[in-house]
Amino acid sequence: MTTANVTPETCLITGGAGFIGSHLTGRLLAQGHKVIIVDDLSTGRASNLRSVIDHENLDYIEGTVEDDDLVAEVVDRASRVYHLAAAVGVALIAKQPIQTIERNIYPTQLILDRLGERAKRGDKVPCFIASTSEVYGKNPKETWCEEDDLVFGSTTKPRWSYGVSKAIDEFLALAFFKETGLPAVVGRFFNVVGPRQTGAYGMVLPRFVDAAIKGEPLVVHDDGAQIRCFAHVDDVIGAVMTLVETPHAAGRVYNIGSDKPISILELAQLVVERVNPKAKIEFQSYRDAYDDSFEDIRRRVPDLTRIRETINYAPSKDLDAIIDAVAEAMRESTSN
């Protein structure tokens, strides 16, 4: 059923079988839109789409957005584009920096090139380019706003390849807005969490919850004093959809997430409290978790002023509710 006052669109989601993409798919279909998904399942999972895979308005394509012919075909069909496909997770980035760079930059260029051609003909398709808080690098500020400098570490530290490659994506999107008028919006995600997220690529909250459910130790890297903020995926995709539908949001960068900080050790303690009080917490060095070249960011807190002023954004779910939702989903998936 089409939601009142919503004009049905044909929405392309790259990475639509991923954690965020699958939630976005469900929301768009529920509003009556047609959805085209392209996902190579390198980090996404077809099971994430189980509840909608047979939907009459879903066209699911198992393929890669590094295929220029496929990109041309699906982009030309779309009236909205959400480019979420990317290399994900600190663990994957540390192990495969070449793949990180190639998968983050080349597909974005293909998509923007095709959209730019349409924009030059007057066919301006709103699009969202997913970026990350990693682009701020080691900026020492207490909170990060969108106009702050990007401070990356040495090229000998592979983890910075992710932030640098996503920064290039941002430069590309903003350049296409400037040169062709393409209504592109860039969103920098800050620790998006929720059901369907896996800890396989280093995501800390699902890793903690999974360990607690299994009665295994929650492994905290380093001293656990790293500061992060966690936002529920439902709040984040709501922001993404609203930004794309807001004309004056185009051509700008937005932090998207929560601005309520918590240390990783405090997060582990909260997961133990809410999921399994008998679970233990252990510590592991970065060297043992990754390798000698790994370099972490001690504090990552967004300034959400811009997105609040633009679309009146306010996260609706607190961390207790998020942990409970993740734990419930994991228990259900284990029992099925």
C-alpha positions as CSV (number, residue, x, y, z in Angstrom):
1,M,0.0,0.0,0.0
2,T,1.3,3.4,-0.9
3,T,1.8,5.8,2.0
4,A,-0.4,8.9,1.7
5,N,1.3,11.9,0.0
6,V,4.2,9.7,-1.2
7,T,4.8,9.6,-5.0
8,P,6.0,6.1,-6.0
9,E,9.5,6.2,-7.3
10,T,11.9,3.6,-8.7
11,C,14.7,3.5,-6.2
12,L,18.1,1.9,-6.9
13,I,20.0,0.6,-3.8
14,T,23.5,-0.6,-4.3
15,G,24.5,-2.9,-1.4
16,G,20.8,-3.5,-0.8
17,A,21.4,-6.9,0.7
18,G,23.6,-5.4,3.4
19,F,22.7,-4.4,6.9
20,I,21.6,-0.8,6.2
21,G,20.6,-1.5,2.6
22,S,18.1,-4.2,3.6
23,H,16.4,-2.0,6.1
24,L,16.2,0.8,3.6
25,T,14.7,-1.7,1.1
26,G,12.0,-2.7,3.4
27,R,11.1,0.9,4.3
28,L,10.9,2.0,0.6
29,L,8.8,-1.0,-0.4
30,A,6.4,-0.3,2.5
31,Q,6.0,3.3,1.2
32,G,4.9,1.9,-2.2
33,H,8.1,2.5,-4.2
34,K,9.7,0.1,-6.6
35,V,13.2,-1.0,-5.5
36,I,16.1,-2.3,-7.6
37,I,18.9,-3.9,-5.6
38,V,22.4,-4.6,-6.9
39,D,24.6,-6.6,-4.4
40,D,27.4,-9.0,-5.0
41,L,27.0,-10.6,-1.5
42,S,30.6,-10.0,-0.7
43,T,29.5,-8.6,2.7
44,G,25.7,-8.5,2.3
45,R,23.5,-11.6,2.8
46,A,20.5,-12.7,0.8
47,S,18.9,-13.8,4.1
48,N,18.6,-10.1,5.0
49,L,16.0,-9.8,2.3
50,R,14.0,-12.9,3.3
51,S,10.9,-10.9,4.3
52,V,10.7,-9.0,1.0
53,I,12.4,-11.1,-1.6
54,D,9.1,-12.1,-3.2
55,H,7.7,-8.5,-3.2
56,E,6.2,-7.6,-6.5
57,N,8.0,-4.2,-6.5
58,L,11.5,-5.6,-5.8
59,D,14.0,-6.4,-8.5
60,Y,17.0,-8.1,-6.9
61,I,20.1,-8.4,-9.0
62,E,23.1,-10.4,-7.7
63,G,25.9,-8.5,-9.4
64,T,28.6,-6.0,-8.9
65,V,28.5,-2.2,-9.3
66,E,32.0,-2.5,-10.7
67,D,30.2,-3.8,-13.9
68,D,29.8,-0.6,-16.0
69,D,27.2,-2.2,-18.3
70,L,25.1,-3.2,-15.3
71,V,25.5,0.2,-13.6
72,A,24.4,2.0,-16.8
73,E,21.3,-0.2,-17.1
74,V,20.1,0.1,-13.5
75,V,21.0,3.8,-13.1
76,D,19.0,4.6,-16.2
77,R,15.9,2.9,-14.7
78,A,16.1,4.8,-11.4
79,S,14.4,8.0,-10.3
80,R,16.2,7.8,-6.9
81,V,19.7,6.3,-6.2
82,Y,21.0,5.2,-2.8
83,H,24.7,4.2,-3.2
84,L,25.5,2.1,-0.1
85,A,27.8,-0.5,-1.6
86,A,31.3,-0.3,-0.1
87,A,34.0,-2.2,1.7
88,V,32.9,-2.4,5.4
89,G,34.4,-3.1,8.8
90,V,37.8,-2.4,10.4
91,A,38.9,-6.0,10.2
92,L,38.3,-6.2,6.4
93,I,39.9,-2.9,5.8
94,A,43.0,-3.8,7.7
95,K,43.4,-7.1,5.8
96,Q,42.4,-6.0,2.3
97,P,43.3,-2.4,1.6
98,I,43.5,-2.9,-2.1
99,Q,39.9,-4.1,-2.2
100,T,38.9,-1.3,0.1
101,I,40.2,1.4,-2.2
102,E,38.9,-0.2,-5.5
103,R,35.5,-1.1,-4.2
104,N,34.9,2.4,-2.6
105,I,36.1,4.6,-5.5
106,Y,35.4,3.0,-8.9
107,P,31.7,2.1,-8.5
108,T,31.0,5.6,-7.1
109,Q,32.6,7.1,-10.2
110,L,30.6,4.8,-12.5
111,I,27.3,5.7,-10.8
112,L,28.0,9.5,-10.7
113,D,29.2,9.5,-14.3
114,R,25.9,8.0,-15.5
115,L,23.8,10.2,-13.2
116,G,25.9,13.2,-14.4
117,E,25.0,12.4,-18.0
118,R,21.4,12.4,-17.1
119,A,21.7,15.7,-15.2
120,K,23.3,17.4,-18.2
121,R,20.2,16.5,-20.1
122,G,18.0,18.1,-17.5
123,D,17.1,14.7,-15.9
124,K,18.3,15.3,-12.3
125,V,18.0,12.2,-10.2
126,P,18.3,12.7,-6.4
127,C,21.0,10.5,-5.0
128,F,22.6,9.6,-1.7
129,I,26.3,8.8,-1.4
130,A,27.1,6.9,1.8
131,S,30.3,8.0,3.5
132,T,31.7,7.4,7.0
133,S,33.0,9.1,10.2
134,E,36.3,7.5,9.2
135,V,36.9,10.5,6.9
136,Y,37.6,12.7,9.9
137,G,40.7,10.5,10.5
138,K,42.5,11.6,13.7
139,N,41.0,15.1,14.0
140,P,41.5,15.9,17.7
141,K,38.3,17.9,18.2
142,E,35.9,16.7,20.9
143,T,33.0,16.7,18.3
144,W,33.3,16.7,14.6
145,C,31.3,18.9,12.2
146,E,31.1,18.6,8.5
147,E,33.4,21.5,7.7
148,D,36.2,20.2,9.9
149,D,39.6,19.3,8.5
150,L,40.3,15.7,7.7
151,V,43.4,14.4,9.5
152,F,44.7,11.1,8.2
153,G,47.6,9.0,9.4
154,S,50.5,7.7,7.4
155,T,50.1,5.8,4.2
156,T,52.0,3.0,6.0
157,K,48.9,2.4,8.1
158,P,46.3,0.5,6.0
159,R,43.3,1.5,8.0
160,W,43.4,5.0,6.7
161,S,42.8,3.7,3.1
162,Y,39.1,3.4,4.0
163,G,38.7,7.0,5.1
164,V,40.7,8.4,2.3
165,S,38.8,6.4,-0.4
166,K,35.5,7.6,1.0
167,A,36.7,11.1,1.1
168,I,37.4,10.8,-2.6
169,D,33.8,9.6,-3.0
170,E,32.6,12.8,-1.3
171,F,34.8,15.0,-3.5
172,L,33.3,13.3,-6.6
173,A,29.7,13.7,-5.4
174,L,30.2,17.4,-4.5
175,A,32.0,18.0,-7.8
176,F,29.1,16.5,-9.8
177,F,26.7,18.7,-7.9
178,K,28.7,21.8,-8.7
179,E,29.4,20.9,-12.4
180,T,26.2,19.2,-13.5
181,G,23.6,20.2,-10.9
182,L,23.2,16.6,-9.8
183,P,21.2,16.7,-6.5
184,A,23.7,14.5,-4.6
185,V,23.7,14.3,-0.8
186,V,26.6,12.8,1.2
187,G,25.9,11.2,4.6
188,R,28.7,10.3,7.0
189,F,27.5,7.3,9.1
190,F,28.6,7.1,12.8
191,N,28.3,3.5,14.1
192,V,25.0,2.5,12.7
193,V,23.7,-0.6,14.6
194,G,20.6,-2.8,14.8
195,P,19.1,-6.2,13.8
196,R,20.8,-8.0,10.9
197,Q,24.2,-6.5,11.6
198,T,27.0,-9.0,11.8
199,G,30.2,-8.8,13.9
200,A,32.1,-10.7,11.2
201,Y,33.9,-7.6,10.0
202,G,34.7,-6.1,13.4
203,M,31.5,-4.3,14.2
204,V,31.7,-4.0,18.0
205,L,28.1,-4.1,19.2
206,P,26.9,-7.2,17.4
207,R,30.2,-8.9,18.3
208,F,29.6,-8.1,22.0
209,V,25.9,-9.2,21.9
210,D,26.7,-12.4,20.1
211,A,29.4,-13.3,22.7
212,A,27.1,-12.6,25.6
213,I,24.3,-14.7,24.2
214,K,26.8,-17.6,23.7
215,G,28.2,-17.1,27.2
216,E,31.6,-16.3,25.7
217,P,33.9,-13.5,26.9
218,L,33.3,-10.0,25.4
219,V,36.7,-9.0,23.9
220,V,37.5,-5.3,24.4
221,H,40.4,-4.0,22.3
222,D,43.1,-2.0,24.0
223,D,41.9,-0.4,27.3
224,G,38.3,0.1,26.2
225,A,38.4,3.9,26.7
226,Q,37.7,4.6,23.1
227,I,34.6,6.8,22.8
228,R,31.8,6.0,20.2
229,C,28.2,6.9,19.6
230,F,25.6,4.3,18.4
231,A,22.5,5.0,16.3
232,H,19.7,2.6,15.4
233,V,19.4,1.7,11.8
234,D,15.8,2.8,11.7
235,D,16.6,6.3,12.7
236,V,19.5,6.4,10.2
237,I,17.5,5.2,7.1
238,G,14.7,7.7,8.0
239,A,17.3,10.4,7.9
240,V,18.7,9.2,4.6
241,M,15.3,9.0,2.9
242,T,14.4,12.5,4.2
243,L,17.6,14.0,3.0
244,V,17.2,12.6,-0.5
245,E,13.6,14.1,-0.6
246,T,14.8,17.5,0.6
247,P,15.9,19.6,-2.4
248,H,17.9,22.2,-0.4
249,A,19.9,19.3,1.3
250,A,21.6,18.6,-2.1
251,G,25.3,19.4,-2.5
252,R,26.1,19.1,1.2
253,V,27.6,16.7,3.6
254,Y,25.7,15.5,6.7
255,N,26.8,13.6,9.9
256,I,24.2,10.9,10.5
257,G,24.1,9.0,13.8
258,S,23.8,9.6,17.5
259,D,25.7,12.2,19.6
260,K,25.4,10.3,22.9
261,P,29.0,9.1,23.7
262,I,29.9,5.9,25.5
263,S,33.2,4.2,26.0
264,I,33.7,0.7,24.5
265,L,34.3,-0.7,28.0
266,E,31.0,0.9,29.2
267,L,29.3,-0.6,26.2
268,A,30.6,-4.1,27.0
269,Q,29.4,-3.7,30.6
270,L,26.0,-2.5,29.4
271,V,25.7,-5.5,27.1
272,V,26.6,-7.9,29.9
273,E,24.0,-6.2,32.2
274,R,21.2,-6.4,29.6
275,V,22.0,-9.7,27.8
276,N,23.9,-12.1,30.1
277,P,25.0,-11.0,33.6
278,K,27.2,-14.1,33.8
279,A,29.3,-13.1,30.7
280,K,32.9,-11.9,31.3
281,I,34.9,-9.1,29.7
282,E,38.4,-9.7,28.4
283,F,41.0,-7.3,26.9
284,Q,43.0,-7.8,23.7
285,S,45.8,-5.7,22.3
286,Y,45.4,-4.1,18.8
287,R,48.5,-6.1,17.8
288,D,46.8,-9.4,18.6
289,A,43.4,-8.3,17.1
290,Y,44.9,-6.9,13.9
291,D,48.6,-6.3,13.4
292,D,51.4,-4.0,14.3
293,S,50.3,-1.4,11.8
294,F,46.9,-0.8,13.2
295,E,46.1,2.7,14.5
296,D,42.8,3.5,16.2
297,I,40.7,6.7,16.8
298,R,40.2,7.4,20.4
299,R,37.1,9.6,20.2
300,R,34.4,9.7,17.5
301,V,31.4,12.0,18.3
302,P,29.4,13.9,15.7
303,D,28.1,17.4,15.8
304,L,24.5,16.9,14.5
305,T,23.6,20.6,14.2
306,R,23.5,20.7,10.4
307,I,21.2,17.7,10.0
308,R,18.9,18.9,12.8
309,E,18.5,22.2,11.1
310,T,18.0,20.7,7.7
311,I,15.5,18.0,8.4
312,N,14.7,18.2,12.1
313,Y,16.6,15.0,12.7
314,A,16.5,13.4,16.2
315,P,17.3,9.8,17.0
316,S,14.4,8.0,18.7
317,K,16.0,4.9,20.1
318,D,18.4,4.9,23.1
319,L,21.3,2.4,23.5
320,D,19.3,0.2,25.9
321,A,16.6,-0.3,23.3
322,I,19.2,-0.9,20.6
323,I,21.0,-3.6,22.6
324,D,17.7,-5.3,23.4
325,A,16.7,-5.2,19.7
326,V,20.0,-6.7,18.5
327,A,19.9,-9.4,21.2
328,E,16.3,-10.3,20.3
329,A,17.1,-10.6,16.6
330,M,20.1,-12.7,17.2
331,R,18.2,-15.1,19.4
332,E,15.4,-15.4,16.8
333,S,17.9,-16.1,14.0
334,T,19.6,-18.8,16.1
335,S,16.3,-20.5,16.9
336,N,15.1,-20.5,13.3
